[in-house]
Each structure stands twice: as C-alpha cells, then as structure tokens.
C-alpha cells in the first residue's frame, strides 16, 4: 500500500490504552525524524508496544512503514523502493516549475525528484505530515497491565483514540511550503495551495485557484470509475473574486465589433488551450475537437512549437482568466449599455423608530451615496439612486436637482403597485446631493411619532422592481426591515409552528408569491439585498428567498441595539454597496467531450439546463458546477473546462469574463483520490446538504453524509490499497484525511442539528449564507480558527497560527480569539495574568472583567495595542464585520463559545471528532464484509 499518500489509524479493539509506534516519533505538527542510519527504537524493543518493527532498506531508510514517508527523507541516495513517485497531486517546487515552463499545460508526470528538491515532500507526490500515516493502536490488556506507564505511551481518551494524533486541519506543512511563494498556473492538473495559506498566483494559462477550484484535479476516465470512487466531480467557481494587490488584475480585451473569436461548433471562446493549425490559418477546439478558420484580422503565423508569436501580447492566448469588452452588436437581445440603479427602501414602522435604527440608517445613507461603486478610471459613479420608505403604505421621494426641497408621494393601493414618479426618482447622487441630504435629515423627523406596527414587504419589492423597469435599469434594492410583514397585502406572512412534523417546510417560503417575485426580479436584472433587524420571528425562509434567487446578500441582526451594534451594521452596509458586482448575468460552461454539466448550486436561477441566469453576481459569490460523464476521457488529452460569464458592470457596459481550467484524467482510481481536496469537498457537501433540507428531514440528510463518506473511504481502501490493510486500519487518501472531521462539523451545524436557543430563523439565515459562500468561507465557518494570543511577543501584532478547535487546547493561563467568519470571541482563562487584564480591559482582576458584546477600551500600552491590532487584522480577512464577544472561563456566557469548539461533543448531541472517526471506521469495516 502507498503509505506516503494515505493516513492509517489502527484500532485494536481489545484494549483502551493507546501507544505511539515508537518513542522517537514526533506528534502531529512536529518535524520528521532524521534517519541517517538504521532505525533505532531508543532502547525499547518492539515487543514493548505490541507491534512489529518497521523494515528497513539496505541503506538504512525504512521501506514501507506507516509512520514514515520515505520520500521526505533528506539526501540524494535512496533506493528505488524508498522514493515515492510523483503523483498528479504533487506540488512541484519552483525549480521544477521553471524546468517545465517551456511546455505549458502538460500533465504532471510520474518521475523521480531532482536531488535539490528531495528535501521538500511536496515534490514526491505527498504532503508529509509527521504523525499522520502512523498507526494509533490499542494494545492488548495483557501488555497494558504488564508494562504500565512508559515513554511514548499516550493518555487514554476514553475511547482508545488519542485525539492529538488524529489528522489536524491546521495544515502547517502547506503553509511552510507555499507561504509567500509563487504558484504558477502552467501545469495541467496541478493541485493548488489551500485557501488557508497565503500565496501569490502567476497566471500562465490556467485560471487562478482564486477563481476556480475542483474537488479533484484528476478525473476518472470513465463513468464506471467515477461511480466506483463515490467522489463528487465538481468545480467551485468564484467568477468575480477579488485578487490581492500583488497579483496582476484580470486583463481586458477589446476585439471590436466582431467580438471574441469562437469555435464554430460549440461556441467556446478563444483560449490558451486552442491549438493552431495550417500555419495559423485555423485552430482546433480543445472542447469539441472541431477545426475552425481564423478570421483574417486575427491571423498571425505560428512558430516552430506550433504557438503564435504574438501569444505573450494577447491575454486570451496567454492567460487562464481574461475579460472581453463587448459592443452592443455582440450583446444578445440587443442589450447594450444601460444604467444601473440603487434603490434604498427603509422601514419606518414603530419598531424602527423606537430602536433608533431609522436615524442610524439615514445618517449612514448620507455617507454611502457619496461613495458608490465605479469602474476603474472613472471619475464618478454612473449609478443612479432612489428612496422609498414604508410601513403599511409606500412613500416615494422626488429629489430632482431642480427642486427647492424633496417631495413625497404616498401610494396607498398596495395590491397593484405602480410607480407614481417617473422624473426625479432615480437621480445622479452628485447632482442631487443637497436634496438627498435634506431628505435623509427629514425622514427621522417625519416618522418620529409613528405608532404603526404593521409593515409591508412584498409590495415594497414590487415597487422597486417596477421603478427599475420603468427607468430601463438593472440594479439593486436595499431593504432595511424590522418585523414580520403582517399588513394586509400581497406577501403577507404569519408565524409558523416550529414543532411541525415536516421540518423541511420550515426552510421553504410560506407561499409561491415570493418564488414568483424572485423570478420577476431575475428577469429584470434586479438584485435584492436584505438587512433584517428583528426582535422576534420574521420568517427568514420566506423573505430571504429573494436574496438567494437574485444574487443578493442577507444580513441578520437579531435584537439589534444602536449603541452596541452600530459599528457592525455600518461596516457591512458600506462594504455591501462598494464591492465589485455585475448585473443581468448569464453563466455558461464548455466542457471536454466525455463530460457534461449535471447541476448548478448557488445564489442563482436556472433558466435552462445549459445556462444559468443571475440577476447579479458579486466578488463574494461562488457557484458549484457539478459534472457527470457522458463518454470516455483520454489520459493524454485530459479534461478542459471553460467558464463563461456574461454580465453588465456598474457603468452598464457589457463584459464577457472567461476562466479556463485544465485537469488530468487517469484510469487509476488512486490518482483521482490523491489529487482531491477536502476543503473543496466540504463546500460541495455543505451546499448539497443544505439544498436537500428543502425536501428531506435533517436526520436523513445527516445519515446521507455519513453514508457518502463511508462509501468513498471504503472504495479507496478496497480499490487503492496495494496491500490488504489489517482489520484495524482506517485508510484515507492523504488530501482527504481531514474530510471526516469536516463532515462531522457539517453534521453538527445549526442547520442540521440545532442546539438549545437556536431558532428556525437562525437556521434559515445560515443555510442561505452557505449556499453562496466560497471555499475559504465555508472552511472557517465549519471549522473555526482558534488563535492563542498569549503566545505572541509583546510587540508582535500578527495573526497567530491557529490551534486545534477543542477545549483540550485551552489553557487557564491563556487568552484566545475564536472566529468562524460570522462571530468573534475573546476567551480569557481564569488564571490569565492580572497585568494583561489590567492593560487590556482596565480592570483590576479576572472577576472584574465584563462579559458580553462590545469593543475593547483604547489604552496606551503594548498589550492593548496588540490585541486590538490582531482583532483588526482578523476582521480584515472577512467579508462581514465580526462583532466581538468577551467570555470568561466558567462564566455563564461561555456556552456560546464552546459550541464552536467543533472537535468536542456538541451540546446538541453531535459526536466528538474521535467518536465520529471511530464510527466511520466501523461503518467501513461493515460495508466491506
């Protein structure tokens, strides 16, 4: 069996005592032991541990031991058997990448590593994890009783598995290898660094992993093999993802009136994967193999290698991602340049006025409308703005620049909404700035005495949609809403019973009205962003459907308080308005013959089987594209995929963004597993599971996750283990070793297993967020980052390395930050230094620290500056503001914090990581009988 690419956890069920294979072994996260000569057990014979000694080669290196990865050993003189061949999941070092740049898009071949690259395990087809790949065993009772405690034994965890030795998602070796390194996209099927690693991408013909990531980078050659593996074949696409400042932005290509060059058969767009023939007069499509003529204006001779000499100067021939500027003639349905409108719709009912929310929203709007998004190089934004307030009726405002003061028009007929204003509703915010500021100052005064408790919702969205249609605009509706819409009008809602036997209905809208309204919005290119400020049930499942279907964002501030939560709302609102966004978009995927698109998942609307319609898509949104075989694939050719996004910018210009992916194919199932990625699979499984809760009970969805995982790992053990594992071994592919942990975290999430105090609105909110999340966001949401602050030097203001997300890592003398992309906790141990507490909180002791939400005091000392600096750095990494919650050890508020320690057993009954791993192991054994 290939020990360098698998993780083995051996359970011998007769004993409850756990041992290391050898006392000289480092725990997970340490450095691999140096083996200059024959293996030594430091004077302790193998019989002391109840296992066999590892065999060694004639040169002293271990031949096949579960503990060691022979390919990771230093030195150039290993025997042939001790060096692992390079697999398709290898991550070549920069020196190897440079040697292969002359032939772009070639697969990563199996070959021995170069001597100067031997010390890096990633050049050998595996990521070496000391402690992973070893056997965690339960020795027999006789040995345990006879030996007693000894060097190398581990503390019993109660179930015989030492939790500190099972796979850890921290992935330090990925960070050590790729941190601040250059990742060149010139190799077909190259596995990228993890999203948790800071790295720089150089686009050399294949799309950056910031735009496209796949569940595996080696597809099976046939449908039978794919079914045998049980491994989903999918890509997570983030078409408008924001690139770091140090990376080259996506280049804009203008081919004039004719538009981009396309394949004459499948209409795929010109890309680096096209092969030019006949001295450059024709080209062969890599997707359908058809040969098309090159237009005369695009002709250029090819060189001796078959490539065009002007390739470096053309983004569509040298980059994996690029964007075309389309003329009106190239646009479908004659949709050329058009305006974009932002309409701000404010709840002015009693709840909004009483809480102070109305004043906060109006004050923030005065700032936001002066900083609307604009295209690079533009002097001002082309976005037009309009304003509506509502309770049980609608108020439209005329803020035309020629008026002396704003005008209000009230619409009382909410059953059939029409827009009473044509001129002066959608205006240039710069030209009408005086009237807009005057209006936003007056609105809180106009409704200061409002006692209206009932509010509309459906007619409000309908009014905004009608306004955009009348003006011939695409755009976005920003709704600030406080309560369940109970007013007599279309879209009226009532409180639902949470104890219904059909749990799946709680995640669905109460009526088809909102589904129909969402489809109307999509057809118009109208996106809905919803800011909810409820104090009780508001039916997120119904209201949030509009944001999910139209590509909008949902913000949920339960029990909002202006004095406590204003900063969170201000950050979220400003970023939401200013981020990169495209309107009235369509997404299409071209695939290599032999595979086809089977499904899409995300914040989208399916117009037909081959094309996805999106009212809007922004830089945070990710779409899952799932593939199925419809024929045989070739190992020599591989799999080529082109993602095509047609959209309008905020200035109304039509653009076509292209992302090209190139993957390997193999008839060996082990190659498919070796190049798979657990964090990408987590995103896929989260979205498929959260989609399934609309039709099935959550218990059944949980069981399906376990069944799928069991079948996947059982397939690997049955078909990829070269030597038969012993009965007690759990065998996992190297890059999937943390997948059981991730799926257990998904099983224990609020949507599938709610704990005490979790409402159906909380669950519906989380479900809708996940459906449009990218990989980095789902990764930290389901496996939060636990950051030990006390390990930093006094003047060090950097985000520390995360530790395992379990209570076992908490020290009573320490203080930690815990974040999941939505929440941020500062946990203080009861024995934390009094000096640190005084410096950070201005409190004399641990007992004097106030728990709860808020911000830290600004004090002039190194400790205060450090913790505030780290919190600021963590917040900058997230799309949403992380509200700080201070908790103390053994305090009543600690329960919320401990719910996020996902490796432990959850208060709602979810299994701990070791328990779940043991359960999976038994399930695999049973399935293989």
N, C-alpha and C positions, 0 to 999 in steps of 0.2 A: 504493500500500500504506500502511496505517496505521502510520507509524513510531513514533508515541507509545505504541503498545501492543505493540510487538514488539521482539525483540532480533535483530540480524543480525550474523552472524560470517562474513566473506567470506574464502574461501580461494582464492587464485590459485596453482595448484599449480606454477608454473614456477620459483619462487624460494624460498629458505629464509630470506630476510630479511623482517622484519615492521616495518611502519611505522604510526604514528598517521595519522589523516586529516589532522590539522593540528597544528603545534607549539603552538598556543594552547590545545589541548584538555586538560582535566584528566583524570587517570586515574580509574578507578572509585573512588568514595568521596569524590571532591572535590566542589567546588561547580560548578554550571553556569556557563559563561562568559556574562558580560554582553554583550549585543549592542545598544548604543544606536543604532547606525547600520549601514551596510553591513558585510558580513562581511569581515574582513581576515585574510590569511594571514601577517601579520607579515613581509612582505617576501619570503616564499618562495612561488614560483609553484606552482600545482597540478601542473605537469609534474615538479616535483622528487619528487613522491610517486607518480607514475604513475596518478593518479585525476583525475576531473573535479571542477571547483569546484562547491560547492553553489550552487543557485539561490537567489535572494532575492526577496522581495516588494518592492513599491514603497516600503514604509515601512522597509525595511532588515532585516526579520525573515526568517529562512530559511523557504522554503516547504515543501519535503519533503527534508530531509537525514537520513540515518541517524544522524548524530551528535547532532542537537539535537531536543529536544522543544519545539516552538514554544509549546505551551500553558503551559509552565513559565516563559516569559519575563515579567519584570515589566512593568507598565504597562497601562493600560486600552485603548489604541488599537491593537489588532491587526486585521489584515484578517480577513475571514471565513475564508479558507483557512488562516490561520496558527493558528487556535484549534481545538483538538480538542474535539469534542462530548463531553458527559458520558456515560459508558457505565454499564452496570449494575454494573460493578465499582468505580465511583467510591466514594471515601470522603469524604463531604461534610464541610466544616469545620463547627464548632459553630454559626456564624452561619446557615449554610444549613439545618442540622438544626432550629434553632429556628423558622425560617420554615415548615418543613414539618410541625411537630408537630400542627398543627390537623387534619391528615388522616392518621391513623395507618395504617400498613401499606400505604401507596401505593408503587408501584414507583418506582425512581429514574429519572426521565425524562431524555431527551436534551435539554439546553438549554445555552446559553452560560453560563459562570460569571459571578457578580457581580464587579464591579470590585474590591471589597475582598477577594475570595477568589482573585484571579488568581495571586498570588504563591505560592499553595500548589498544587503539581502534582496533589495528590490530588483536587482539585475539578474537574479537567479530564479525568478518565477515564484517568489513567495515574499510575504512581508513577515520577517522573523519576529515573533512575539515570545520573549523568554517566559516560560511558564505556560504558554499555550502550545498545545501539541503534546503535553505530558499527560500521564495517567493519574487521575485522582482516585485512589483505591481505598477500599475498606478491607483491612487485614482481618484474618480470622480471629475469633475470640481467644484461641489458644495463644497466638502470637501476642495479642494485645495484653493478656494477663501476664505472660511470662516476661515481656520486655519492660513494661511500664514506660514512663516518660523518657524520651531520649532526644538527642539532637536531630532536627529535621522533621519531627512529628508536628502536626497541626492541631490546633484546638478544635474539638468536636463542635460542629454547628447544630447538632441535634438530629440532622437527617443524614449525616455521614459525608456531606459535601462541604468542603471548605469554601465559603463564598468569596474569599480573597483570591482564589486561584482559578475561578471560572472566568471566561472571557470578559474583558473590560472594554467598553466603547471609547475610552479616552484616546486610543489610537496614537500614542506618543510617537511610535516609530514612523507613522505617516507625517507627523509634524516635523520630526527630526530630519527626514529626508527631503520634504518638499517645502518646509518653512522658508519663505522669501526666495524660493528657487523659481526658475523659468520653466514653464510647461509648454512645450511646442506641440502644436496640433498637426503634425506631419506624418503620423503613423496610423494606419488603419487598425481599429480595434484596440487602441491604447486606452488603458484604464486610468482615469484622471485621479488627482488627489481628492481627498474627502472634502466636503464643504466646511468642515471644522478647521481645516488647515489654511493658513494664509499663504497664498502662492500667486504668481503672476503668469498670465497666459499670453503667448505669442501666437496669433492666428497665422497658420501656414497652410491653409487649405481645407481644414475641417473645423466645424463650429466649436467654439469655446464651450467647456462644460458649464459655464455660467448661463448659457442659453439652452443647452441640450445635455441631458444625462440619461443613460439607459440602465435598465435593470440588469442587463448583461451585455458585454461587449463582444461576445461570440455567440451567434445564433446557431441553433441546431440546423443541420442541412435538410431535415425532413420533418413533416408534421408528426410522424410516429415518434421520433426522438424528442420533440418538444412535449408531446403528451406524456412520454415516459419520465421526463425530468420534473414535471409539475411546476416548472419555473415560469412565471409570467414573462412574456416578451413585450416590453413597453418602453416608451420614452417619456420623460418628464420635460416639457418644453416651456421655457420662460422667454417668449419672443422679444420682449422689450426690456429685458433685465438691464439694470444699471451696472456699468463697468467701473472698476476702480480708476482713480485719476491716472495711475501709472500705466494703464493699458490704452492702446490705440482705439479710439471710438470706431463704431461701425461706419464704413465709408459709404458715401452717397454717390450713385452712378446715374448719369443722365444720358440716355440713348436717343433723346429727341422724340419726335412724333411717332416713330416706329415702335418705340418701347423696347423692352428686353428681348434678346434672341431666345427663341423657344424651340423645343423639339417639335417637329411637325406631327408626330403621332400622339404622344402623351402630354404635350404642352409643358413639360418640365423646363425650368429656366436655365440658361447658360450658367455653368458652374465649373470649378476646377476638375471635376470628375469626368467631364466630357473629353472624348478622345478625338483629336483632329486627324482627318484622312485626306488623301489626294492633295498633298502639299498645302493643306489648309483650306481647300475649297469645300470641304464637307466635314461633318462631325458625327460621331456615334454617341447616342444617348446611353448613359450607364444604367438607366432605369428600365427602358423597354427595348434597348439594343437597336432601335431604328436609326437609320442614317439620314441626316437632313443636310440640305445645301446651306452654305454660309452666304448671307447677303453680301453683295459687292461692297457696300460701305463698311462692312465689318471684316472683310478679308485681310489676312496677314499671313505671310509664309511661316512654315514651321521649321525648326532646326533639326539637327541630326538625331535628337532624342524624341522627336515627334511632338514637341511643345512649341507653342507660338513664342516668337522672340519678344513680343510686347506683353507677355504674361505678367511680369512684375508691375507694370504700369496699369493693369486692369484689375480692379478689385474682384470682378466676377470670375476671373481666371486664377487668382492667387489667394483669395480669402475664403474661409468657410462661411462667413457671415458678411452680408452687404445689403444695401438697400437701393432700390431704383426710384427715381423721381418720375412719376407718370404724368403724361399730358392728358387733357380732357378726352382726346380721341382714343386713348388707350384704356380709359375707365369704362367699366361695364355699365350698362344702362345710362350712359351719358352723365354719370355722376362725377363731375369735376370738382373744382374748388367751391367750397361753401363755407358759411360762417359757423362758428361754434358758440353756443350759448350756455351760460351757467345761471340757473335759477335757484335762488335761496328762499326756502319755504319754512316759515317759523311758526311754531305752535305758540299761541298767545292765550291759552286757557289758564284757568286758575292755578293749576299745578306749576306751570312755567313761570307765572308772575310771582307766586308766593315764595318759591325757592330762590329767586334772584337769577334764575337761569336766563330769562329774557334779556335782562340788562347785559349779562356776560356775552351772550351770542351777538347782540347788536354792537357791542364795543369791539368784539373780535372781528366782525364783518368789516368794520371801518378799516382795519389794517389789511385784511386779506384781499379785498377788492383792488387794492393798490399794488398787489404783488401776484397777479395772476400769471399762469404759465405762458411762456412764449418760446418760439423757436430760437435755436442758437443764431446769434447775429441780428435778430430783430430788435428794434429799438423799444417797442412796446408790444403788449399782448394784443392779439386780434380777438380775444374772447369778449363777447357781449354779456351783460349781466341784467338780471331782473329780480324782483322781490315780490313775494306773496306772504301774507300772514293768514292764519286761520284758527278758528275754534269750531263752532258748528256752521259757520258760513265762511266764505272766502273773501279776502281783501286784496285787490290788485293795486299796484302803485305806478303812477306815471312820473318818471324822473327825467323827462326830456330836458336837455340843457337849456332850452329857450324859456322854460318856465321860471317863475319867480320863486315858487315853493312846490313841493311834491303834492300830487293829487291822489286821492284814494277812491277806488270804485269797488263797491260791495256787491258780490254775487250771492244771492240767497237761494237760487234754484240749483241745488247740488245734485239733483237727479240726472240732469242733462247739462253738463258743464260746457260753456262756451267762453272764450276769452273776450272780455269787453273792451280790451285795449289792443290796438294794433300799432299805433305810433307812440313811442315813448316808454314802452315796457322793457324791451331789450335794448340797452344803450351802451355806448362806449364809456367805461368807468372813469377814464381820464377826463373826457369832456363833461361828464355829468357829476364830477366828484363833489361839487358843492351841494347839489341837491341830494346826492346819496348820503353824505354825512348828515345833512339836516334830517333826512328821513330816519336814519338809524338812531339819531338822538331823540326823535319824537315818538318812535314806536313804544318804548317802555313807558312813556308818559300817557300815551293814548289808551293803553290797556292796564294801567296801574291798578284800577279798581275793578278789574274783571272778576266776576264770580262764576263764569261759565265753566262747568266741569266736563261737559260732553265735547268730544272732538271728532272731526272727520279724519279720514286717511285716504281712502280710495279716490274720492273726487279731487283731492289735492294733487295726487299724482296725475290724474286725468287732465287737470287744468294745466300743469306744467307740460305734459305731452302735447296738448292742443296748442299751447303757446309756441313750442318749437316747430310744430308742423306748419302753423300759420306763417311763421317767420322764415320757413325753409331752412331750418338749422338742425344740425346734430348737437348733442350737448349732454349736460348732466344736471340732475335735480339733487339739491342738498336739502334733505328734510331733517328738521330738529323737532323730535316728537317725544311726548312725555307719558302718554297713557293709552289704554286700550280704546280703540275707536268705537264708541258705543252710540254715537249720534245716528239718527235715522237717515241713512243714506246708503248708496252702493258701497259694498265692502265693510258693512257693519259687522262687528265681531262680538262674541260672548265668551265668558270664561269657560274653559273646558275642565272636565274632571280628569285629574292626573291618575286616578285609580282604575282607569278603563282596562279591560282585559286585552284590547287590541292596542298594545303600546305603540305600534308603528304609526297609528293615526295621529299621535301627538306630534310627530315630526312633519306632518303634512298640513297644508293650508286648510282652513275650515270649509272653504268653498272654491269652486272653479274660477271665481271672479278674479282672484289675484294671478292665477295662471294665465288667463286671457289678457289681463292688463300687462303682464310681463311680456307676452309675445308681441303686443302692440308697441311697447317701448323698444323692443329689439328691432322691429321692422323700421322704426323711425331713427334708430341710432341714438336712443335716449337712455342714458345710464342713470341709475338711482343710487345715491349714497344716503344711508340712513343712520342718524345719530339718535339713539334711544336713551332716555333718562327716566326710567320707570321707578316707581316706589312699590309696585306690585305687578301682578301678572299682566303682560302686554301682548302675548301671542307672537313671539319672535318667529315661529314656524310659518305663520301666515304673512306677516309684514316683511320678513327677511327674504321671502321668495323673490321679491322684486330685485333686491340687490344681487342675489345669487344668479338669476337668469340674465341680468343685464350687464354683468361685469362690474358691478358697484362694490362698495365697501360697507360693512356693517360695524357700527361702534355701539357698545352696550355698557352704559354707566349706571349700574344698579345703585339706588339710594344715593344719588349724586348730591354732593354738598359743594357750594361755590367756594367756601373758604378752604376746603380740603382738596378738591378735585379739579379746580380751575386750570392748573398747570397741565394736567393730563389732557383735558379737552383742547386747550389752546395748541399744544404740540400736535395732537392728532389731526385737528382741523387744518392747520397751516400746511402740514405735510401732505394731507389728502388733496388739497387744492393745487399744490405746486408740483406734484410728481408727474413724470412723463406718462402720457396717456394717448391712445389712439381711439378714434370713433368709427362707428359703422364699418366694422372689420369683418373679414372673411378669412378663414384658415383652411388651407388645403394641403394634403400630404401626398408626395410622389414616392413610390417605393419600388425597389428592385423586383423584377419578375420572380415569383415564388413566395412572396409575402404580400399581405394586404392589411389595410387598416380595419380593425374589427370594432373599435369602440373609442369614444372620447369621454373624458371625465373632467369636470372643472366648472368654472363660472361661465357658462355658455348656453347656447340654444342650437339644437341640431336642426338645420334647415333641410338637409337630405343626408343620405348615407355617406356621401363623399365630401361634403363641405359643411363647415361649422360657421354659424353666424354669431357675431359678438357685437352687441350694442357698443361696448367699449372694452378695451384691454389696457391695463397699465403695467408699470415696471415691476409690480409685486405679484402679478397673476401668473400662475403656472397651469398648464393643461396636460393631462395624461393622455397619451396616444397609445392604444394597445394594438398589437399586431398578431395576426394568425397566418399560418402557412396556407398557400393555395397551390403549391407545387414544390419542386426540389430547388435547393440552393446550391451554388457551387463554392467549394472551398477556395478556388483560385480567384474568383471574382469578388466574393464577399457580399455584403449587404449595403446598399447605398440608399439613403433616405433624404428627401428634400422637404423641408417645412416652409410653406409659403404663406405669408400674412399680408393681406391687402387691407389698408386702413387709411383714415384721414388724420392728419396732425391737428394740433390746436389752432393752426392758422388755416385749416381747411384744405391743405394740399394733400393729394393722393400719393401714397407711398406703397411700395412692394418690398417687404423685408424677406430675405432668404437666409435660411440656415441649412447647411449640408452636413450630414452625419455619414460616417463610413465605418462599418463594423466587420468583424471576421465571421466566417462560417466554419463549422467543424462537424465531422462525423463522429468525433469522440465526445461523449457526454461530459467527461471530466473538464474539458476546455470551457464548456458553457458555464459550469459551476465555478471554475477558477476565476473567471472574469466578471462574475456577478458582484453587485454592490448592495449591501444590507440597507443603507440609508435610503437608497432609491426605492428599494422594495418596500420599505416602511411607508413611504409616501404613497406608493401604489396601493398597498393593502389598506391604509387608512381611508383613502378615498373610495375604494370599492366597498369596504365595510360600512362606511357612513352613508354610502348610497343604498346599501342593502337594508338599512334600518327603516327605509320607507315602505318596505314590503314584508319584512320579517321581524320577529321578535329579537331583542338584543341577545338573549341567551343563545339562540340558534346562530346568530352571527358570530358570537364568541367561539362556539363549537366549530364553526366552519374555518375560522382562522387556525385553530389548533390542528384540525384535520389536514388543511393545506400544508402547514408547516411539517407535520409528521410525514406526509406523503413525499414531500420534497426531500427531506433528510433521509428517509428510508430509501428513496431512489438513489441518492448519492451513495449510500452505504452498500446497496445491492449491486449497483452497476459501475461504480467508480473505484471501489476499494480493490486494489490489485491482489492483496492477500486478505483472506477472510478475517475480519475483526473477531475478537473473542466476544463471548456473550455479554460481558460487562462494559463494552466500549460504546460510547456515543460519538459517532464520526460526523464531522461537519466540514464543509468547504472553508478554506481559510478566510475568504472575504465575507462569508455568511456566519461566522462564528458568533456574532452578536445578534443575529436575527431572532433567535428565541427570546432574548431579552427585550428587543424592540416590540415584538408582537405581544409579549406579556404586558408591556406598558400600554399598548393599544387596547388590549382586552380590559385593562383596569381603568381606562379613561372614563371621564364623566358621562360621555355619551352612551357607552356600552355597559358601564357598571357604576351608576351614580351612588355617591355616599350620602350620609345624612346632611340635610340642609341644601342639597343641590336641586334646584327647581327645573322644570321642563324648559323654561326659557333659557336657563344657563346651558342646558344640553343642546338645545336647538341653535343657540348662538355659536357654541364651539363647533358643532357639526358644520355650519355654514362657513365658518372661517377656514376649516381644514380643507374644504372642497376646492379652494382656490390657492392654497398655500404652496410655496416652493419646498424643495427638499431640505434646505437649511432650517426653515421654519418648523416643519413637522419633526425634524430631528431633535431640536431643543424643546419643542412642546411636549413630546412623549418621553424624552429622556433629558430632564432639566440639568443645567450646569450648576454644580456645587463648587464654589470658589473660596478657598481658605485665604482670608485676608491677613491673618496673623503671621503667615509665612513670608510676607513681603518685607523687604528692608524699609526702614523708616521713611526714606525719601523716594521710594520706588512707587510710581503711580502708573502701573500697568495692570492689565487684567491677568490674574494668576492662572496657572494651569488648573483645570478642573480635576476633581477627585470623584471617586465613586459616589453615586447618589444613593447613599444608605446611611442610616443612623450610626452604623459602626464606625464611620469615618469622623464623626463629630467628637471633638474634644471639649470637655467642660472649661478648659483654659483658653479656648479659641473663639473666633468670631468669623462667620461665613456669610457670603452672599449666595442666594439661590434664585435662579431666574429660568423661566420657561418661555420667554418671548412675549408673555402677556402679564406676568406678575414678577415682582422683585421683593425678596425677603432679606432682611439683615438679622441673622440669628446670633445671639450672644450667649455664650456659656456662663454658667453660674460662677465659675472661678476665673472669669476674664479679668485681666489686670485692672485694678481700680484706677490707675493712672490713665490707661487708654479710655476708660469710660468717662473720666473727667474731661479728657481732651476732646472727645468726640461729641458727647451729649451735654457737657457742662453739669453733670450730675455727680454727686459725691460717691455713689456706690451703685452696685448692681440693682438693688431693690428700688433705688430712686429713679431708674430709667422708665420713662413712659412708653408703653407698647401701643401699637396701632399704626394707622396710616399717617403719613405726613412727610416732612422733609427734615434733614439734619440741620442743626444750627450751624451757622458760618462762624467758625472760631479760628483764630490766628495761631495755629500750631501745626506741626508736621502731620500728626495723626489725623486731625480733622481734614486737612487738605488732601491727604492720601485717600481716605475712604470716600470723600466726595468726588475726587478725581476718578477713582475706579468706577464708582456708580455712573458718572458721566460717560466714561468710556464704554461701559456695558450698554447703556441706553443708546449710544450712537450706533451700535451694531444691530439695533432692532428697528423695524418699521413702525412700531407703535410705542407710545410712551409707557415706560414701566413704572407704575406707581409703587413707591417704597412702603413696605410694611415691616415695622420693627417687632421682633418677637424675642422672648427670653426663654431660656431653658426652663422647663417645668412650669411655664406660665399657661394660663388658660387659652391664650391666643396661639400657642404652639401647634395646635391641631391642624390648622390650615397649612402650616409649613411642612409638617410631617406627612401630609397627604401627597406631597410632591417628592418624597423620598421613595422613588418608584422601585428600587430593588427590594424593599421591605414589603411585608404583607400589608395591604391597604386596609383602612378602617371599614371599607365596604365589603371586605371579604376576598379581595383579589390576592392570588397566591404570590408569595415571595419569588424572587428570581431563582434561587436554588430549588425550591419546591416545584416550580414550573419546569425547570430543566429536567428534574428527575421524572416528572410526569411525562414529558415529551420522550425521554429515553425509554420508559416503559411502553409507551404507545408505539414507538418504532419497533421495539422487540416483538410486540404482539402482532404488528402488521406484517412482519417478516416470517412469522411462523408458517 
